[in-house]
Amino acid sequence: MFETKKITIKALPTASRRTRNRIREHGPSFEVMRVDTWPERGGVCWMLGTPLGMATGERAWFGWIPQRECEVCE
């Protein structure tokens, strides 16, 4: 079973508009919930989710982002 990992990311200059929008709208702090390889979507993709809400215990957003379009910040 995959354990979620908290990361902070930023879009690379070559990132798609979709990726830039998702990070702007929901990020930059996410939890990596799953990692898959999708050749048609550019290779390795992360299923990212916003951190669980303290009050609700739910995520505000989750979805797939191509790993090659992002940089993990320290």
LINQUIWO-V958398 format. One record per residue. N is the residue number from 1. SS is DSSP state (h for helix, s for strand, l for the rest). PHI is phi in degrees with one decimal (999 if undefined). OMEGA is omega as a letter, one per 40 degrees, with the letter a starting at -180 (NA if undefined). Layout:
n: <N;N>
ss: <SS;SS>
phi: <PHI;PHI>
omega: <OMEGA;OMEGA>
This chain:
n: <1;2;3;4;5;6;7;8;9;10;11;12;13;14;15;16;17;18;19;20;21;22;23;24;25;26;27;28;29;30;31;32;33;34;35;36;37;38;39;40;41;42;43;44;45;46;47;48;49;50;51;52;53;54;55;56;57;58;59;60;61;62;63;64;65;66;67;68;69;70;71;72;73;74>
ss: <l;l;l;l;s;s;s;s;s;s;s;l;l;l;l;l;h;h;h;h;h;h;h;h;h;h;l;l;s;s;s;s;s;s;s;s;s;s;h;h;h;l;s;s;s;s;s;s;s;l;l;l;l;l;l;l;l;l;l;l;l;s;s;s;s;s;h;h;h;s;s;s;s;l>
phi: <999;-86.9;-89.7;-66.5;-128.2;-82.9;-138.1;-118.7;-126.5;-137.8;-74.5;-73.8;-57.6;-90.2;-66.2;-68.1;-60.3;-58.8;-62.3;-58.8;-64.9;-62.7;-67.8;-64.6;-77.3;-126.0;-116.9;-95.2;-92.8;-137.2;-117.0;-78.1;-95.9;-166.4;-127.6;-134.6;-109.3;-126.8;-55.2;-70.7;-112.2;95.8;104.3;-72.8;-124.6;-99.5;-91.2;-103.3;-136.8;-68.2;-57.2;-60.5;-69.0;-62.6;-79.6;-96.3;72.3;-118.3;-91.7;-77.2;-157.8;-152.7;-179.0;-89.7;-132.5;-65.8;-61.5;-68.2;-95.7;-129.9;-121.8;-83.0;-90.8;-85.8>
omega: <a;i;i;i;i;i;i;a;i;a;i;i;a;a;i;i;i;a;i;i;a;i;i;a;a;a;e;a;a;i;i;a;a;i;i;i;i;a;a;i;i;i;a;i;i;i;a;i;i;i;i;i;a;a;a;a;a;i;i;a;i;a;a;i;i;a;a;a;a;i;i;a;i;NA>
